[in-house]
């Protein structure tokens, strides 16, 4: 249970910083200093107890074979604005025109030479705030080193969702993206992120929501199996802001998704949900940290994992309620379904509560398919593989229910079915 | 307590209730100190002190070496800092590691020879006279007639065990119940076999320190097939100032044996903090069962957070045999800082571990407590019920581990952690670790945090209770599942403690 905090030799990234204008250079330098202080994550760090960071900090990314199989178009039924990144590099040809009413979309690489930009107040700011009380060195590394990303400024209701498409074409790519998203008062935006991105992917997304802004985020990672990814979402919610994110992860030898949310304004609401399915050397880690620092905040964490054939699922979720965050409503559930003997589930669902008038709860369960439910289905003439699939899908349903749009829910369930089909071979 | 007088004049309240509330008093009731001449070892810690403690206990050479080995390991270890507790750095050289009442040097022959202050101490603590005689070390006191229900007591006053009751009767049943120093002399084969086999010498900083300097403690051996004829109990009292208490308890239940063991502790009220670092090892062989209950009521410090005991305890049970069972029950109301995780290693197939805990922190108390259930054997089962109550400026953390190893097929765990907050300056935290490495096992964990329910309070108030009584009643209801797991005598004491510990937390 106890892991010493002290590190003998903190590993530090020694690469020179990218060239840039005044504001971004200042932000990169500050991030570099944060990283120098904490060092890169190590196996002995308490926060990395269940996930080995070795392959994420290795100077060279391990080779990752490309997925050979049909990948249907994702979110094809939705009219959206697409931005395509191939192994972390923006593909202008494949992307749509960056014009959208109420929304200003820019590329980080285009504005980083400027000496002044709205993103100055956001780039690296939420990441820096998210370094306390637990350091997140790979996010600081990203702030210091990322050259590409999208800056989205929304002042009204975005007419179409924005879709970031991550294409993986090189077996040795090492991509880093840093996105900044700012929604002004009452603004609304839906963001999709899909695709395997790169052999190794480090992504940071900072989301700043002004009062009554609404942000929906839907992400699909995979299906390439041999990829490694570390992603961070840092979000700050002002009064009555709404933040909803759902991530589906299919396959991947190493994925760690961190989500750090600050409930800064009263009556804000944040829902973080995820479904992960994988087998073999699949390792999936969801690490969530929600800080309630205002009145009547509502937060929900719903995470489901289906693991087979030696896969590992990790969940580290924390709700921190600060002394004056009265009337907080915090809920957290993490569940895993282990389809065979060798798979494992490691969890640390944490509550830290300093206000008395709150209702916080968390639950965590792990186990095999319910024999009684299986028997019930089989006794009604459903063959075992189909009965198992039905139970797997129903297990994942609670997480999928977090997605507001019904069409998108259907599409996500389609991905489950595709994975189950591949599993049966 | 003004409330008591009001209660008295109310109709329909029975006299017992009034008495109970009165007894409970308004502050820590064990906060007095006995002025008694003590024999101290020099302050500080080095190899010489370790040798001296060993010599005072007339220990054999192997034991002295065992202690020295632990001491050398300890020098290389770092104090753990991962718990959610904050306290000034402890100067381990500013402590006495050995203190015993002078009068214990030669065993007194009758009550008249006993230092009356020692007797008065036990009387004040509410231990019956006959037990007092024995605890004071009077020879032959065992044959005096006993009243009521029998509980054998081993009392530890600062560093030494001052007496163990009912030894003869236990002996007839084949049960060995004595101080650990006596066990080292009289039953070296058992001690050698089991001491350090559950909590290894180098287990953690405080356990290693304890291994080097433990001065006394209790030893229990229940032979195969024997159901211990009475409850066994140890009473710990820290009296002397600046004295660390390091007791060591070793309980072995051989095949098919059963024993229930109670532990209680108090200390005087002082402005300076005192260190208590105990190690408890339980070994349950095939079909054996051990129940271990603790009411921990060390001095918690005053309302401003001055003084109090630092309670850094390592307790672990090894369910070594198949179908063995260990049940930990704890009521933690005392201590300024608590750091304690009674655990079960479920090694035997079908073995069972249970942990029931109430941890109450008030004023500036801090508690970081919980359990570890390590499932190694097949079909093993564990159950954790933890109730944390935090009031005033206190911080209360549940920290636990449930681990299912790949070979622990078909195992089962159920964990429930509930926290209650009283007041807006306190904190309640839950830090569970769950590691499931096979799929035939089921693990369930639930935790909630809330404040005292307004409706329940209103209901009680509407029936004429004052706010403090109402809170005590609601809290007792909240703790019910754990209180029920305690032996009868302890359950009564614990219920009262719940009420006292929360005093001054409302209004």
Interface residues (C-beta under 8 A of the other chain):
Chain A: X1 X2 X3 X4 X5 X46 X323 X326 X336 X338 X339 X340 X341 X342 X343 X344 X345 X346 X347 X348 X349 X350 X351 X352 X353 X354 X355 X356 X357 X358 X359 X360 X361 X362 X363 X364 X365 X366 X367 X368
Chain B: X78 X80 X81 X82 X84 X204 X341 X372 X399 X401 X406 X419 X421 X422 X423 X424 X425 X426 X427 X428 X429 X430 X431 X432 X433 X434 X435 X436 X437 X438 X439 X440 X441 X442 X443 X444 X445 X446 X447 X448 X449 X450 X451
